[in-house]
Amino acid sequence: MGMWVGRGRKARAAYGFDDIALVPGNLTVNPNEVDISWELCGHRYGVPIIAAAMDGVVGPKLATEMGRLGGLAVLNLEGVFSRYANPEDVLDRIVSASQEEATKIIQSIYSEPIKEELIHQRIRDIKKGGGPAVVSSIPQRAERFGQIAQEAGADIFVVQSTVTTARHLATEYTPVDFRKLKKSLAIPLVIGNVVTYEACLELMDVGADALLIGVGPGAACTSREVLGLGVPQVTATADAAAARDFHYKKTGRYIPVITDGGMTTGGDVCKAFASGADAVMIGSAFARAVEAPGRGYHWGMATPHANLPRGTRIRVGIAGSLEQILFGPAFTEDGTLNLVGAIRTCMGSVGAQSIRELQQTEIIIAPTIKTEGKVFQQAQKLGRPR
C-alpha cells in the first residue's frame, strides 16, 4: 500500500476533510427522526459534540450550559481556572494586551501554582449547575489530578497531550502507567491524542474508555508546522475506528473514538462521523460563544496539547450563544452555526438513522468538492468560515 516517494521509500496517501465528500443515500430520512446520541461507559449523551479543554473556551459557565444542552465540555485543570480565584480578571488582562505584551503576560499568568482547592471549587460549580463535570490534565500530572478530580466529584477524567501512547520511555521522570491509573479511577478515562491504528489498540488494551483522535489539526495547535507531525483527520479517524471495531470483536468492549480538531463547519463534523467518529471535540467554534470565558478569543497555551508560544492568540469573533452555535438559527451561510442541525440534515440525506449508520456512509475522494461550480460564491466569499 502506498506510493513511492523516493528510492526504497514509500508513503501512503492520507486524507483530510477537504479531500472527501459524502454520497447521498438511496433512502432518505426525516432529519427530525434521526438519533444523534452517543454512549460512554453506559451514559448516553444527546449531543455528540464536546467542547475542548481550552481556557478561552471552557469555564464552569460554558460547561454547565453545554451539559444542559446535552453535550460535554472539558475543563483544563492546568489553566487559569485552577490557578486563580477570579480567572475572569486574568482573562481580561490577556484579551486587552497587545500582541507585543501578550507573551510576557501569559508567561507570568501560567507561572502561578495550581491550587487543589480551586479544582474542587470548579467541579462543584459545574455540578451545582447541573452539568456533568469533565476535566483534563497532561499525562505527567494524571495520577495526582485524577484522584483529586474523582474526590471532587468529577464525572469523566481526560488525559491529553500532543501525542499520547501506552508505552513511553523516559529516565528523567516516571511515565504514567495508564493501566494502573484506570484501576485507580471509578470514573471514565478518556485518553488522547493519538492517530495510528496500533497506538489506538494499545491504549484500548490498557483501559481507555474513549480516545481523542487528532495531532495538529486544531486552530491553536502547530504540531504539523513546528514538528512535522500529524495525519489528516479523515484517515486518522478511519484508522482509529478500525482499531475500535477490531477491539470490540476481540473483547466485546466498545471504545468510542472522538475526532479532536480541524472542524470549523457542520460539513467537517459530518465528515468526521462518516469517517468513523462516535463524537467530535471542537474548540474554535465554541470560543465564539457569549458563554465562553475568552469572550471571542482563544490562546495556544489554553489547550494542553498546543505547541504555540504562550503569547499566541487567535481572534475568532463572537457568534452568539452556545445554543445558537449548536441548534441555530443560523444568521450566516458559512456552516459555523446550527451544528446539530447540520448533522441531522446530513444523516437524513444519506439515509442514516443513527451515528453508527452514518459511520457506514459511502465516502468519495473529491478534491474539487469546494470549488466545482463555486466561482461566484468564492468571489463573494460565501460559505467560508469567518
BABA-831063 format. One record per residue (C-alpha): residue number from 1; x, y, z. Coordinates in nm, 4 decimals, decimal comma. Example, Ala and Ser with C-alpha at 12.3 -4.5 7.8 and 13.67 -1.06 7.14 Angstrom:
2
i	x	y	z
1	1,2300	-0,4500	0,7800
2	1,3670	-0,1060	0,7140
END
This chain:
386
i	x	y	z
1	0,0000	0,0000	0,0000
2	0,1216	0,3493	-0,0784
3	0,3320	0,5088	-0,3475
4	0,7000	0,5632	-0,3995
5	0,8334	0,8990	-0,2772
6	1,1955	0,8078	-0,3487
7	1,4217	0,5097	-0,3964
8	1,3271	0,2452	-0,1414
9	1,0821	0,4776	0,0343
10	0,7039	0,4549	0,0198
11	0,4322	0,6716	0,1695
12	0,0619	0,6042	0,1804
13	-0,1927	0,8682	0,0861
14	-0,3913	1,0246	0,3693
15	-0,6996	1,2443	0,3510
16	-0,8499	1,5356	0,5363
17	-1,1976	1,6854	0,5381
18	-1,1399	1,8972	0,2260
19	-1,0380	1,5889	0,0265
20	-1,3628	1,3930	0,0535
21	-1,7388	1,4159	0,0104
22	-2,0289	1,2036	0,1358
23	-2,2547	1,0320	-0,1145
24	-2,6321	1,0854	-0,0731
25	-2,8185	0,7657	0,0082
26	-3,0737	0,5653	-0,1882
27	-3,3009	0,6108	0,1131
28	-3,3585	0,9418	0,2897
29	-3,4835	1,0009	0,6433
30	-3,6707	1,2828	0,8139
31	-3,3908	1,4747	0,9932
32	-3,6156	1,5215	1,2960
33	-3,6382	1,1447	1,3420
34	-3,2681	1,0514	1,3448
35	-3,0833	0,9608	1,6652
36	-2,7624	1,1618	1,7130
37	-2,6876	1,0419	2,0671
38	-2,3737	0,8530	2,1681
39	-2,2705	0,6491	2,4709
40	-1,9710	0,6486	2,7031
41	-1,9485	0,3855	2,9778
42	-2,3228	0,3324	2,9922
43	-2,4098	0,7028	2,9951
44	-2,5916	0,8355	2,6886
45	-2,5457	1,1945	2,5734
46	-2,7897	1,3639	2,3412
47	-2,5357	1,5774	2,1542
48	-2,2209	1,4063	2,0157
49	-2,0115	1,7224	2,0456
50	-1,7548	1,8059	2,3152
51	-1,6064	2,1489	2,3866
52	-1,2270	2,1328	2,4024
53	-1,0158	2,1879	2,7154
54	-0,9052	2,5421	2,6365
55	-0,9143	2,8321	2,8815
56	-1,0666	3,0621	2,6222
57	-1,3407	2,8078	2,5507
58	-1,4468	2,6189	2,8645
59	-1,5177	2,7610	3,2057
60	-1,7800	2,6446	3,4580
61	-2,0455	2,8610	3,2889
62	-1,9998	2,7112	2,9426
63	-1,9585	2,3600	3,0862
64	-2,2887	2,3931	3,2704
65	-2,4689	2,5228	2,9623
66	-2,3160	2,2532	2,7426
67	-2,4433	1,9883	2,9831
68	-2,7906	2,1420	2,9802
69	-2,7944	2,1201	2,6019
70	-2,6935	1,7523	2,6022
71	-2,3214	1,7727	2,5276
72	-1,9950	1,7716	2,7225
73	-1,7301	2,0358	2,7877
74	-1,3808	1,9674	2,9226
75	-1,2284	2,1990	3,1834
76	-0,8488	2,2213	3,1730
77	-0,7174	2,1582	3,5253
78	-0,3877	2,3231	3,4364
79	-0,5329	2,6507	3,3157
80	-0,6373	2,9755	3,4801
81	-0,9464	2,8302	3,6479
82	-0,7369	2,6141	3,8790
83	-0,4766	2,8845	3,9388
84	-0,6845	3,1944	4,0165
85	-0,9903	3,2542	4,2324
86	-1,1028	3,5243	3,9865
87	-0,9985	3,3945	3,6418
88	-1,2185	3,6495	3,4624
89	-0,9781	3,9267	3,5645
90	-0,6868	3,7246	3,4307
91	-0,8598	3,6557	3,1003
92	-0,9464	4,0241	3,0647
93	-0,5756	4,1067	3,1014
94	-0,4918	3,8698	2,8190
95	-0,7701	3,9961	2,5927
96	-0,6747	4,3603	2,6412
97	-0,3000	4,3036	2,5974
98	-0,1231	4,3974	2,2762
99	0,0479	4,1275	2,0713
100	0,3840	4,2534	2,1994
101	0,2751	4,2370	2,5645
102	0,0857	3,9101	2,5439
103	0,3808	3,6720	2,5684
104	0,5161	3,8157	2,8938
105	0,1715	3,8485	3,0460
106	0,0730	3,4887	2,9712
107	0,4088	3,3555	3,0893
108	0,3569	3,5273	3,4228
109	-0,0074	3,4143	3,4446
110	0,0745	3,0459	3,3920
111	0,3609	3,0549	3,6411
112	0,1042	3,0784	3,9229
113	0,0778	2,7418	4,1045
114	-0,2258	2,5176	4,0575
115	-0,4402	2,5066	4,3712
116	-0,6197	2,1880	4,4738
117	-0,8988	2,3795	4,6462
118	-0,9779	2,5576	4,3189
119	-1,0051	2,2251	4,1362
120	-1,2656	2,1210	4,3913
121	-1,4418	2,4572	4,3577
122	-1,4650	2,4482	3,9772
123	-1,6017	2,0942	3,9768
124	-1,8557	2,1923	4,2426
125	-1,9607	2,4922	4,0320
126	-2,0264	2,2718	3,7290
127	-2,2112	2,0085	3,9311
128	-2,4179	2,2749	4,1065
129	-2,5269	2,3994	3,7647
130	-2,6486	2,0516	3,6796
131	-2,3853	1,9644	3,4198
132	-2,1528	1,6637	3,4019
133	-1,8055	1,7665	3,5208
134	-1,5371	1,6643	3,2685
135	-1,1791	1,7692	3,3469
136	-0,8366	1,7123	3,1928
137	-0,4652	1,7098	3,2658
138	-0,1435	1,6171	3,0900
139	-0,0002	1,2646	3,1453
140	0,2716	1,3843	3,3866
141	0,0073	1,5015	3,6359
142	-0,2620	1,2470	3,5560
143	-0,2243	1,0253	3,8635
144	-0,2394	1,3170	4,1075
145	-0,5098	1,5173	3,9309
146	-0,7155	1,2089	3,8533
147	-0,7531	1,1333	4,2227
148	-0,8251	1,4958	4,3111
149	-1,0855	1,5201	4,0367
150	-1,2541	1,1981	4,1401
151	-1,2668	1,3038	4,5055
152	-1,4165	1,6377	4,3986
153	-1,6977	1,4610	4,2121
154	-1,5826	1,4759	3,8501
155	-1,7778	1,2543	3,6113
156	-1,5080	1,1975	3,3452
157	-1,1291	1,2364	3,3529
158	-0,9342	1,3194	3,0366
159	-0,5580	1,2724	2,9922
160	-0,4356	1,4689	2,6939
161	-0,1081	1,5709	2,5300
162	0,0234	1,6315	2,1787
163	0,0920	1,2605	2,1242
164	-0,0018	1,0049	2,3896
165	0,0961	0,6385	2,3820
166	0,0561	0,3424	2,6151
167	0,4337	0,2937	2,6169
168	0,6556	0,5941	2,6918
169	1,0304	0,5802	2,7576
170	1,1881	0,8308	2,9961
171	1,4671	0,8349	3,2533
172	1,4159	1,1908	3,3877
173	1,0705	1,1094	3,5242
174	0,8368	0,8155	3,5745
175	0,5888	0,7846	3,2870
176	0,2206	0,7471	3,3726
177	0,1034	0,3875	3,3953
178	-0,2366	0,4019	3,2265
179	-0,3325	0,0532	3,3356
180	-0,2672	0,1469	3,6968
181	-0,4394	0,4829	3,6520
182	-0,7520	0,3198	3,5124
183	-0,7700	0,0754	3,8034
184	-0,7499	0,3647	4,0494
185	-1,0424	0,5510	3,8926
186	-1,4101	0,4745	3,9279
187	-1,4979	0,7281	3,6551
188	-1,4458	0,7003	3,2767
189	-1,0940	0,7654	3,1486
190	-1,0518	0,9362	2,8113
191	-0,7011	0,9406	2,6599
192	-0,5520	1,1403	2,3715
193	-0,4217	1,2405	2,1396
194	-0,3463	0,9548	1,9033
195	-0,3709	0,8913	1,5284
196	-0,2451	0,5417	1,4453
197	-0,4170	0,2026	1,4451
198	-0,1530	0,0306	1,6585
199	-0,1302	0,3061	1,9189
200	-0,5100	0,3110	1,9489
201	-0,5201	-0,0631	2,0100
202	-0,2561	-0,0407	2,2829
203	-0,4388	0,2410	2,4622
204	-0,7616	0,0440	2,4426
205	-0,5844	-0,2605	2,5868
206	-0,4579	-0,0661	2,8914
207	-0,8071	0,0524	2,9777
208	-0,9003	0,3704	2,7906
209	-1,2766	0,4230	2,7865
210	-1,2562	0,6562	2,4857
211	-0,9826	0,8014	2,2656
212	-0,9214	1,1510	2,1299
213	-0,8074	1,1385	1,7681
214	-0,6004	1,4122	1,6086
215	-0,2475	1,5522	1,6029
216	-0,2034	1,9048	1,4745
217	-0,5362	1,9927	1,3086
218	-0,6636	2,2290	1,5774
219	-0,6657	2,6046	1,5253
220	-0,4405	2,6541	1,8296
221	-0,2029	2,3654	1,7631
222	0,1085	2,3919	1,5456
223	0,2432	2,0361	1,5672
224	0,2309	1,9977	1,1905
225	0,4191	2,3210	1,1263
226	0,6700	2,3087	1,4121
227	0,7291	1,9339	1,4430
228	0,6121	1,7980	1,1076
229	0,3771	1,5616	1,2927
230	0,0233	1,4697	1,2025
231	-0,2173	1,2613	0,9992
232	-0,5112	1,4239	0,8162
233	-0,8271	1,3745	1,0184
234	-1,0289	1,1552	0,7813
235	-0,7524	0,8952	0,7639
236	-0,6687	0,9260	1,1344
237	-1,0336	0,8769	1,2300
238	-1,0822	0,5845	0,9922
239	-0,7713	0,4098	1,1306
240	-0,8878	0,4669	1,4891
241	-1,2359	0,3379	1,4034
242	-1,0821	0,0228	1,2555
243	-0,8933	-0,0313	1,5818
244	-1,2136	0,0261	1,7799
245	-1,4053	-0,2295	1,5744
246	-1,1251	-0,4858	1,5973
247	-1,1026	-0,4372	1,9745
248	-1,4798	-0,4750	2,0063
249	-1,4809	-0,8038	1,8129
250	-1,1917	-0,9303	2,0234
251	-1,3119	-0,8233	2,3692
252	-1,6782	-0,7207	2,3417
253	-1,5803	-0,3792	2,4806
254	-1,6759	-0,0810	2,2610
255	-1,4340	0,2130	2,2929
256	-1,5688	0,5357	2,1340
257	-1,3332	0,7389	1,9189
258	-1,3627	1,1168	1,9358
259	-1,2261	1,3197	1,6455
260	-1,0496	1,6192	1,8013
261	-0,9745	1,9317	1,5983
262	-0,9760	2,0524	1,2399
263	-1,3525	2,1082	1,2212
264	-1,4877	2,4569	1,1617
265	-1,8184	2,3830	0,9879
266	-2,1092	2,1434	1,0085
267	-1,9797	1,9771	0,6939
268	-1,6485	1,8967	0,8619
269	-1,8307	1,7499	1,1614
270	-2,0474	1,5300	0,9373
271	-1,7388	1,4039	0,7536
272	-1,5757	1,3156	1,0863
273	-1,8727	1,0958	1,1757
274	-1,8771	0,9372	0,8310
275	-1,5068	0,8592	0,8770
276	-1,5899	0,6590	1,1894
277	-1,6130	0,9008	1,4836
278	-1,8585	0,8422	1,7676
279	-1,8299	1,2036	1,8833
280	-1,6255	1,5133	1,7985
281	-1,4285	1,7651	2,0050
282	-1,4306	2,1279	1,8921
283	-1,2561	2,4398	2,0213
284	-1,2735	2,7456	1,7988
285	-1,6442	2,7166	1,7185
286	-1,7247	2,7472	2,0892
287	-1,4624	3,0128	2,1597
288	-1,7044	3,2413	1,9750
289	-1,9906	3,1792	2,2182
290	-2,1008	3,4505	2,4584
291	-2,0695	3,1948	2,7410
292	-1,7028	3,1283	2,6604
293	-1,4522	3,2685	2,9128
294	-1,2404	3,4206	2,6349
295	-1,5276	3,6358	2,5063
296	-1,4396	3,5648	2,1476
297	-1,0686	3,4823	2,1784
298	-0,8662	3,1691	2,2426
299	-0,4956	3,1081	2,3009
300	-0,2422	2,8373	2,2277
301	-0,1489	2,7885	2,5942
302	-0,5120	2,7298	2,6818
303	-0,5035	2,3822	2,5295
304	-0,2864	2,1120	2,6860
305	-0,1634	1,9781	2,3507
306	-0,0843	2,3038	2,1653
307	0,2721	2,3884	2,0644
308	0,2165	2,7603	2,0125
309	0,4210	3,0190	2,2005
310	0,2441	3,1237	2,5176
311	0,1501	3,4629	2,3744
312	-0,0146	3,3383	2,0570
313	-0,3778	3,4433	2,0207
314	-0,6365	3,3783	1,7538
315	-0,9261	3,6199	1,7114
316	-1,2365	3,4255	1,6157
317	-1,5147	3,6747	1,6890
318	-1,8340	3,6291	1,8868
319	-2,1003	3,4254	1,7072
320	-2,3844	3,4184	1,9577
321	-2,4967	3,1862	2,2318
322	-2,3769	2,8296	2,2711
323	-2,7315	2,7164	2,1998
324	-2,7306	2,9075	1,8722
325	-2,3994	2,7546	1,7666
326	-2,5387	2,4084	1,8337
327	-2,9045	2,4426	1,7367
328	-2,9374	2,7666	1,5400
329	-3,0987	2,9602	1,3963
330	-2,8029	3,0459	1,1760
331	-2,7561	3,4048	1,0629
332	-2,4545	3,3215	0,8459
333	-2,4182	3,0903	0,5471
334	-2,0713	2,9594	0,6327
335	-2,1728	2,6457	0,8243
336	-2,0383	2,7561	1,1633
337	-2,3817	2,7784	1,3291
338	-2,6520	2,5151	1,3910
339	-2,4052	2,2272	1,4010
340	-2,6646	1,9830	1,5329
341	-2,8997	2,0805	1,2522
342	-2,6222	2,0083	1,0025
343	-2,5664	1,6614	1,1497
344	-2,9369	1,5807	1,1383
345	-2,9806	1,7060	0,7817
346	-2,6730	1,5168	0,6632
347	-2,7947	1,1966	0,8287
348	-3,1328	1,2364	0,6649
349	-2,9731	1,2897	0,3226
350	-2,7516	0,9809	0,3419
351	-3,0255	0,7669	0,4958
352	-2,8606	0,7179	0,8354
353	-3,0880	0,6820	1,1374
354	-2,8046	0,6739	1,3921
355	-2,4419	0,7784	1,4278
356	-2,3408	0,4142	1,3792
357	-2,5219	0,4117	1,0441
358	-2,3638	0,7451	0,9487
359	-2,0243	0,5806	1,0044
360	-2,1075	0,3450	0,7165
361	-2,1853	0,6217	0,4659
362	-2,0139	0,5962	0,1283
363	-1,7178	0,8354	0,1036
364	-1,5597	0,9524	-0,2216
365	-1,2307	1,1268	-0,2891
366	-1,3424	1,4688	-0,4131
367	-1,0620	1,7263	-0,4333
368	-1,2875	1,9708	-0,6215
369	-1,5809	1,9466	-0,3800
370	-1,5301	2,3033	-0,2539
371	-1,4533	2,4648	-0,5895
372	-1,6681	2,2929	-0,8526
373	-1,9183	2,5493	-0,9833
374	-1,8441	2,7841	-0,6931
375	-1,6802	3,0746	-0,8768
376	-1,9485	3,3252	-0,7787
377	-1,9564	3,2055	-0,4181
378	-1,5801	3,2408	-0,3994
379	-1,5940	3,5920	-0,5421
380	-1,8451	3,6910	-0,2726
381	-1,6683	3,4863	-0,0014
382	-1,9881	3,2937	0,0682
383	-1,9837	2,9616	0,2504
384	-1,6480	3,0295	0,4161
385	-1,5948	3,0386	0,7912
386	-1,5258	3,3914	0,9105
END
